[in-house]
Amino acid sequence: MKISTPKMFDGSGPQLLAVLAGTINAISDGMQYGWTAPSVPILKSANSTIEITHTEEVWLELFYMLGSFLGLPFSINLVDLIGRKMTVWISSFIGIFGWICIGAGNHIYFLYAGRLLLGITADIVFTASPVYISEIAHQNIRGFLAGLIYLMMLFGIVIIYAIGPWIPIYASACVGGFLLSLQIFILPFMPESPYYLIYANQYDKAEKALRRLRNENNITKELDEIQKAVKRQMSERGRPQDLFLIESNRKASLIMILLNFTQHFSGISVLIMNVHSILNQAGSNVIRPEVSAIVFPCLMLVSATVATLIIDDCGRKILLEISGILTTLSLLVIAAFFHIKFLNISTEHMCWVPLLAIMVYAVAMKFGLGIVPIVITAELFPTKVKGLGMALADFIYISSSMLSIYCYQWLNRKFDICVSFYLFGFLCAICTILISFYVPETKGKTLEEIQMSLKNQSVHINMVTEDTKL
């Protein structure tokens, strides 16, 4: 019996292969994102060759974020200077040096350097890779392919949570370094973005690249559409201030800011970096923290995979709205539990509640809010300012992450952990309402059609601007 392939995936093998090759470094980044959770206990153990203080523990987290800031100038310039694919390729070399510092280092400063270098790599990865994916993908499967980068990152978190507590730090560094070495070897054989090649006046190479990606010879119409789109978009100015001076770019920027802010002030970084301590504070003994730490990213990975598979059928917006509602509810349940505990009311009979709420959070968050923003952000900006737009998105992503972590730690010291989760739940609810009103549906549209729709919605742009001022 012959098994038929869904029509949307017909001939998409070359695109899928290119996307997988271009997102291997996201697995490495996921490992580094979750690295402190299993590694800090090892560093603080009696057998550790590197002794760390609480302050140094905090700096291990911050240096990763600081590295992301340092990567911004590279992200802005390299994407248009040397191309999307080559930018991703070069970032892998930086990441390998970072893993070497972590694996071979015998002092805290080596760990700082490694975290810094891998932070730079992460910033470049999540700027260049989404642009590369959005420009090589056919619109029928662009949402699915764009979501793969988050699946790869989540897979990296699963890997480090699964192996980190049981093997030496240098061994996990070898795994991360091997993944980046694999990408360095494979990626040069993949085609460059046809959009970039036309942008760089390499029309023959653009035609060859598009023919390889579509796995067919009849690509004249699509190539002509890309040429017209790039020509029109290049006629628009590409200065940083044009992200806000041009109406369509301004709306794209405001939507991107809203989505990235929502992600982190719904507590995703806080949960990933503190899930052990949160469960310990809750007194949950249903599942050991080490096991819960593995289940948590596994659920996120499964949820994100389902969302990626259905995003081009269901659309982006409905996933965001469902995710926002369920994430809000799970955050408020966690907050209510800690509030009851703060009031010295016995919670022994409900110790399963925070564990269940956190697992629901993992599923709900990654079903929409955790994966759709990077898909939409890569679609919204025109070619001329796409590098700037993705760099701005990354800046907001990093800033929101750092600010949410700081707010969580500060509120916990000054008040109680329940206050943090009440805040996250309230902000998630407000942002979900804004998303339902102001985020456009991009399902099934070409990148040029998305630009045209943004230019025709000036009334909404003004409304977003006014709400942002408020």
C-alpha positions as CSV (number, residue, x, y, z in Angstrom):
1,M,0.0,0.0,0.0
2,K,1.5,3.4,-1.0
3,I,1.6,6.0,1.7
4,S,0.8,9.4,0.2
5,T,2.7,12.6,1.3
6,P,0.6,15.6,2.3
7,K,0.4,18.0,-0.7
8,M,2.0,20.8,1.3
9,F,5.2,18.7,1.7
10,D,5.5,17.6,-2.0
11,G,9.0,18.4,-3.2
12,S,10.0,20.0,0.1
13,G,12.9,17.6,0.9
14,P,15.7,20.0,-0.2
15,Q,14.2,22.8,1.9
16,L,13.9,20.6,4.9
17,L,17.5,19.4,4.6
18,A,18.7,23.0,4.3
19,V,16.8,24.1,7.3
20,L,18.0,21.2,9.4
21,A,21.6,21.9,8.4
22,G,21.1,25.6,9.2
23,T,19.7,24.9,12.7
24,I,22.1,22.4,14.2
25,N,23.7,25.2,16.1
26,A,20.3,25.8,17.8
27,I,20.7,22.4,19.5
28,S,24.0,23.7,20.9
29,D,22.4,26.9,22.0
30,G,19.6,24.9,23.7
31,M,22.3,23.0,25.6
32,Q,23.9,26.3,26.7
33,Y,20.5,27.9,27.5
34,G,19.8,25.1,30.0
35,W,23.5,24.5,31.0
36,T,23.5,26.2,34.4
37,A,20.6,24.0,35.7
38,P,22.6,20.7,35.8
39,S,26.1,22.2,35.8
40,V,26.0,24.6,38.8
41,P,25.2,21.8,41.3
42,I,28.3,19.9,39.9
43,L,30.4,23.1,40.2
44,K,29.2,23.6,43.8
45,S,29.8,19.9,44.8
46,A,32.8,18.8,47.0
47,N,34.4,17.1,44.0
48,S,34.4,20.1,41.7
49,T,37.8,21.3,40.5
50,I,36.4,24.8,40.2
51,E,34.9,26.4,43.3
52,I,32.2,29.0,42.7
53,T,30.4,31.4,45.0
54,H,26.7,32.5,44.7
55,T,27.8,35.7,43.0
56,E,29.8,33.7,40.4
57,E,26.8,31.5,39.8
58,V,24.8,34.6,38.9
59,W,27.5,35.9,36.6
60,L,27.5,32.5,34.8
61,E,24.0,33.2,33.7
62,L,24.6,36.9,33.0
63,F,27.7,36.3,30.8
64,Y,25.6,34.3,28.4
65,M,23.1,37.2,28.1
66,L,26.0,39.7,27.8
67,G,27.4,37.7,25.0
68,S,24.1,37.9,23.2
69,F,24.4,41.7,23.4
70,L,27.9,41.6,22.0
71,G,26.7,39.6,19.1
72,L,24.2,42.2,18.0
73,P,26.6,44.2,15.8
74,F,27.7,41.0,14.0
75,S,24.1,40.0,13.5
76,I,23.2,43.4,12.0
77,N,26.1,43.6,9.6
78,L,27.0,40.0,8.6
79,V,23.6,39.0,7.4
80,D,23.6,41.5,4.5
81,L,27.4,41.6,4.1
82,I,28.3,38.0,3.6
83,G,24.9,36.3,3.4
84,R,22.5,34.4,5.6
85,K,24.1,31.0,5.3
86,M,27.7,32.1,5.7
87,T,26.8,34.1,8.8
88,V,25.3,31.0,10.4
89,W,28.5,29.0,9.3
90,I,30.9,31.5,10.9
91,S,28.9,31.6,14.2
92,S,29.6,27.9,14.6
93,F,33.3,28.5,14.8
94,I,32.7,31.1,17.6
95,G,30.6,28.5,19.4
96,I,33.3,25.8,19.2
97,F,35.8,28.1,20.9
98,G,33.2,28.7,23.6
99,W,32.7,25.0,24.2
100,I,36.5,24.5,24.3
101,C,36.7,27.2,27.0
102,I,34.1,25.4,29.1
103,G,35.4,21.9,28.6
104,A,39.1,22.6,29.0
105,G,38.9,25.4,31.5
106,N,40.2,25.0,35.1
107,H,39.1,28.4,36.4
108,I,35.9,30.3,36.6
109,Y,37.1,32.9,34.0
110,F,37.3,30.2,31.4
111,L,33.6,29.4,32.1
112,Y,32.8,33.1,31.8
113,A,34.6,33.3,28.4
114,G,32.8,30.2,27.2
115,R,29.4,31.5,28.2
116,L,30.2,34.8,26.6
117,L,31.3,33.3,23.3
118,L,28.3,31.0,23.1
119,G,26.1,33.9,23.9
120,I,27.5,35.7,20.8
121,T,26.9,32.5,18.8
122,A,23.3,32.3,20.1
123,D,22.6,35.9,19.0
124,I,23.9,35.4,15.5
125,V,22.0,32.0,15.3
126,F,18.6,33.5,16.2
127,T,19.1,36.4,13.8
128,A,20.6,34.8,10.7
129,S,18.9,31.4,10.8
130,P,15.2,32.6,10.9
131,V,16.0,35.0,8.0
132,Y,17.6,32.2,6.0
133,I,14.7,29.8,6.7
134,S,12.0,32.4,5.8
135,E,13.7,33.2,2.5
136,I,14.3,29.6,1.3
137,A,10.9,28.2,2.4
138,H,7.8,28.1,0.2
139,Q,4.9,29.9,1.8
140,N,2.9,26.7,2.2
141,I,5.4,25.3,4.6
142,R,7.2,28.4,5.8
143,G,5.6,28.3,9.3
144,F,6.5,24.6,9.7
145,L,10.2,25.1,8.6
146,A,10.6,28.4,10.6
147,G,9.4,26.6,13.8
148,L,12.1,23.9,13.5
149,I,14.7,26.2,15.0
150,Y,12.8,26.3,18.3
151,L,12.4,22.5,18.2
152,M,16.2,22.1,17.7
153,M,16.8,24.5,20.7
154,L,14.3,22.5,22.9
155,F,16.0,19.3,21.9
156,G,19.3,20.9,23.1
157,I,17.7,21.6,26.5
158,V,16.5,18.0,26.7
159,I,20.0,16.8,25.9
160,I,21.7,18.9,28.6
161,Y,19.0,18.1,31.2
162,A,19.3,14.4,30.4
163,I,23.1,14.1,30.4
164,G,24.3,17.1,32.4
165,P,23.7,15.8,35.9
166,W,25.4,12.4,35.2
167,I,28.6,13.2,33.2
168,P,31.5,15.6,33.7
169,I,31.2,19.1,32.4
170,Y,33.9,18.6,29.8
171,A,31.9,15.6,28.4
172,S,28.8,17.7,27.8
173,A,31.1,20.4,26.2
174,C,32.4,17.8,23.8
175,V,28.8,17.0,22.7
176,G,28.1,20.7,22.1
177,G,31.4,21.1,20.2
178,F,30.7,18.0,18.0
179,L,27.3,19.4,17.0
180,L,28.8,22.7,15.8
181,S,31.6,20.8,14.0
182,L,29.0,18.8,12.2
183,Q,27.3,22.0,11.0
184,I,30.6,23.4,9.8
185,F,31.0,20.4,7.6
186,I,27.5,20.1,6.2
187,L,26.2,23.7,5.8
188,P,28.6,24.8,2.9
189,F,26.8,22.2,0.7
190,M,23.4,23.9,1.2
191,P,22.1,26.6,-1.1
192,E,22.2,30.3,-0.1
193,S,19.0,32.3,0.2
194,P,17.7,33.3,-3.3
195,Y,16.6,36.6,-1.8
196,Y,20.1,37.4,-0.6
197,L,21.7,36.3,-3.9
198,I,19.4,38.6,-5.9
199,Y,20.1,41.4,-3.3
200,A,23.8,40.8,-4.0
201,N,23.1,40.9,-7.8
202,Q,24.0,37.2,-8.2
203,Y,21.0,36.3,-10.4
204,D,22.5,33.1,-11.9
205,K,23.3,31.7,-8.5
206,A,19.8,32.7,-7.2
207,E,18.2,30.8,-10.0
208,K,20.3,27.7,-9.3
209,A,19.6,28.0,-5.6
210,L,15.9,28.3,-6.1
211,R,15.8,25.3,-8.5
212,R,17.6,23.2,-5.9
213,L,15.3,24.3,-3.1
214,R,12.1,23.7,-5.1
215,N,13.4,20.5,-6.7
216,E,11.9,21.5,-10.0
217,N,12.9,23.4,-13.2
218,N,9.8,25.6,-13.5
219,I,10.8,28.3,-11.1
220,T,10.6,31.3,-13.5
221,K,7.4,32.8,-12.0
222,E,8.6,32.5,-8.4
223,L,12.1,33.9,-9.3
224,D,10.5,36.8,-11.1
225,E,8.3,37.5,-8.0
226,I,11.4,37.4,-5.8
227,Q,13.2,39.8,-8.1
228,K,10.4,42.3,-8.1
229,A,10.0,42.0,-4.3
230,V,13.7,42.5,-3.6
231,K,13.8,45.4,-6.1
232,R,10.8,47.1,-4.5
233,Q,12.0,46.5,-0.9
234,M,15.6,47.7,-1.7
235,S,14.1,51.0,-2.9
236,E,13.0,51.6,0.7
237,R,15.7,53.0,2.9
238,G,17.6,50.6,5.2
239,R,18.7,52.9,8.0
240,P,18.1,51.8,11.6
241,Q,15.6,54.7,12.2
242,D,13.5,53.4,9.2
243,L,12.4,50.5,11.4
244,F,10.1,53.2,13.1
245,L,9.9,56.0,10.5
246,I,8.3,53.8,7.8
247,E,4.8,52.8,8.7
248,S,4.9,49.2,7.6
249,N,8.3,48.7,9.4
250,R,7.0,50.4,12.5
251,K,4.0,48.1,12.7
252,A,6.3,45.1,12.2
253,S,8.6,46.4,14.9
254,L,5.8,47.0,17.4
255,I,4.3,43.6,16.8
256,M,7.8,42.0,17.2
257,I,8.3,43.9,20.5
258,L,4.9,42.8,21.8
259,L,5.6,39.1,21.0
260,N,9.1,39.0,22.5
261,F,8.0,40.9,25.6
262,T,5.1,38.5,26.0
263,Q,7.4,35.5,25.8
264,H,9.7,36.4,28.7
265,F,7.2,38.2,30.9
266,S,5.2,35.0,30.7
267,G,8.1,33.6,32.7
268,I,9.8,31.2,30.2
269,S,13.4,32.0,31.1
270,V,12.6,32.0,34.8
271,L,11.0,28.6,34.6
272,I,13.8,27.1,32.5
273,M,16.5,28.4,34.7
274,N,14.8,27.8,38.1
275,V,12.4,24.9,37.7
276,H,14.4,22.8,40.3
277,S,14.3,25.5,43.0
278,I,10.6,26.3,42.2
279,L,9.6,22.7,42.8
280,N,11.7,22.5,45.9
281,Q,10.1,25.7,47.3
282,A,6.7,24.2,46.5
283,G,7.6,21.1,48.5
284,S,6.5,18.9,45.6
285,N,7.7,15.3,46.2
286,V,5.6,13.6,43.6
287,I,8.6,13.4,41.2
288,R,12.2,14.0,42.0
289,P,13.5,17.4,40.7
290,E,16.0,15.7,38.4
291,V,13.3,13.7,36.7
292,S,10.9,16.7,36.5
293,A,13.7,18.7,34.9
294,I,13.8,16.2,32.1
295,V,10.0,15.9,31.7
296,F,9.6,19.7,31.6
297,P,11.6,20.3,28.3
298,C,10.3,17.0,26.8
299,L,6.8,18.3,27.1
300,M,7.8,21.6,25.6
301,L,9.4,19.7,22.7
302,V,6.3,17.6,22.1
303,S,4.0,20.6,22.3
304,A,6.3,22.8,20.0
305,T,6.5,19.9,17.5
306,V,2.7,19.6,17.3
307,A,2.4,23.4,16.9
308,T,5.0,23.4,14.1
309,L,3.2,20.6,12.2
310,I,-0.2,22.4,12.3
311,I,0.9,26.1,12.2
312,D,0.4,26.3,8.4
313,D,-3.0,24.8,8.5
314,C,-4.4,26.4,11.7
315,G,-2.6,29.7,11.3
316,R,-0.3,31.7,13.6
317,K,-2.8,33.8,15.5
318,I,-5.1,31.1,16.9
319,L,-2.1,29.3,18.3
320,L,-1.0,32.5,20.1
321,E,-4.4,33.1,21.6
322,I,-4.9,29.5,22.8
323,S,-1.4,29.5,24.2
324,G,-1.8,32.9,25.9
325,I,-5.0,31.8,27.7
326,L,-3.7,28.5,29.0
327,T,-0.3,30.0,30.0
328,T,-2.1,32.7,32.0
329,L,-4.2,30.2,33.8
330,S,-1.2,27.9,34.7
331,L,0.8,30.9,36.0
332,L,-2.1,32.1,38.2
333,V,-2.5,28.6,39.6
334,I,1.1,28.5,40.5
335,A,0.8,32.0,42.1
336,A,-2.3,30.9,44.1
337,F,-0.5,27.8,45.4
338,F,2.4,29.8,46.7
339,H,0.0,32.5,48.1
340,I,-1.7,29.8,50.1
341,K,1.7,28.5,51.3
342,F,2.7,32.1,52.2
343,L,-0.4,32.4,54.4
344,N,0.9,29.3,56.3
345,I,-2.0,27.2,55.2
346,S,-1.1,23.5,54.9
347,T,-0.4,22.4,51.3
348,E,0.6,18.8,51.9
349,H,-2.6,17.5,50.3
350,M,-2.0,19.6,47.2
351,C,1.7,19.2,46.6
352,W,0.9,17.9,43.1
353,V,-0.7,21.2,42.1
354,P,2.5,23.2,41.3
355,L,4.0,20.2,39.4
356,L,0.9,19.8,37.3
357,A,0.6,23.5,36.7
358,I,4.3,23.7,35.6
359,M,3.8,20.8,33.2
360,V,0.7,22.4,31.8
361,Y,2.7,25.6,31.4
362,A,5.3,23.8,29.5
363,V,2.7,22.5,27.0
364,A,0.8,25.7,26.8
365,M,3.7,28.0,26.4
366,K,5.4,26.2,23.6
367,F,2.2,25.5,21.8
368,G,2.1,29.2,20.7
369,L,3.9,31.9,22.6
370,G,7.1,30.0,22.7
371,I,7.3,29.2,18.9
372,V,5.1,31.5,16.8
373,P,6.9,34.8,17.5
374,I,10.1,33.7,15.7
375,V,8.0,32.5,12.8
376,I,6.1,35.8,12.5
377,T,9.1,38.0,13.2
378,A,11.1,36.5,10.3
379,E,8.1,37.1,8.0
380,L,7.3,40.8,8.9
381,F,10.4,42.7,7.8
382,P,11.3,43.6,4.2
383,T,14.6,42.5,2.7
384,K,16.3,45.9,3.1
385,V,15.9,46.0,6.9
386,K,15.5,42.3,7.7
387,G,18.9,42.1,9.3
388,L,18.1,45.2,11.4
389,G,14.7,43.9,12.3
390,M,15.9,40.5,13.4
391,A,18.7,42.2,15.4
392,L,16.1,44.4,17.1
393,A,14.0,41.4,17.8
394,D,17.0,39.7,19.4
395,F,17.8,42.8,21.5
396,I,14.2,42.8,22.8
397,Y,14.4,39.1,23.4
398,I,17.6,39.4,25.4
399,S,16.5,42.5,27.3
400,S,13.1,41.0,28.2
401,S,14.8,37.8,29.4
402,M,17.3,39.6,31.6
403,L,14.6,42.0,33.0
404,S,12.2,39.1,33.7
405,I,14.9,37.2,35.6
406,Y,15.9,40.2,37.6
407,C,12.3,41.0,38.5
408,Y,11.7,37.4,39.6
409,Q,14.8,37.5,41.9
410,W,14.1,41.0,43.2
411,L,10.4,40.3,43.9
412,N,11.2,37.0,45.6
413,R,13.7,38.8,48.0
414,K,11.4,41.7,48.7
415,F,8.0,40.0,48.9
416,D,7.3,36.3,48.0
417,I,7.5,34.0,45.0
418,C,3.7,34.3,44.5
419,V,4.1,37.9,43.6
420,S,6.3,37.1,40.7
421,F,3.8,34.6,39.3
422,Y,0.9,36.9,39.8
423,L,2.8,39.5,37.8
424,F,3.7,37.1,35.0
425,G,0.1,35.9,34.9
426,F,-1.3,39.4,34.7
427,L,1.1,40.5,32.0
428,C,0.5,37.4,30.0
429,A,-3.3,38.1,30.1
430,I,-2.9,41.7,29.0
431,C,-0.4,40.8,26.2
432,T,-2.7,38.0,24.9
433,I,-5.5,40.6,24.5
434,L,-3.2,42.9,22.6
435,I,-2.1,40.0,20.4
436,S,-5.7,39.1,19.5
437,F,-6.3,42.7,18.3
438,Y,-3.0,43.8,16.6
439,V,-1.1,40.8,15.4
440,P,-1.9,39.9,11.7
441,E,-2.4,36.4,10.3
442,T,0.4,35.6,7.9
443,K,-0.6,32.0,7.1
444,G,-0.3,31.2,3.4
445,K,0.9,34.6,2.3
446,T,4.1,35.3,0.4
447,L,6.6,37.6,2.0
448,E,5.6,40.3,-0.5
449,E,1.9,39.9,0.3
450,I,2.7,40.3,4.0
451,Q,4.5,43.6,3.2
452,M,1.5,44.8,1.2
453,S,-0.9,43.9,4.0
454,L,1.2,45.8,6.5
455,K,1.2,48.9,4.3
456,N,-2.6,48.8,4.0
457,Q,-3.2,48.8,7.8
458,S,-2.1,52.3,8.9
459,V,-5.1,52.6,11.2
460,H,-3.9,49.7,13.2
461,I,-0.4,51.0,13.3
462,N,-1.6,54.2,14.9
463,M,-3.6,52.2,17.4
464,V,-0.6,50.1,18.4
465,T,1.5,53.2,18.7
466,E,-0.9,54.8,21.0
467,D,-1.3,51.7,23.2
468,T,2.4,51.4,23.4
469,K,2.7,55.0,24.7
470,L,0.1,54.2,27.3
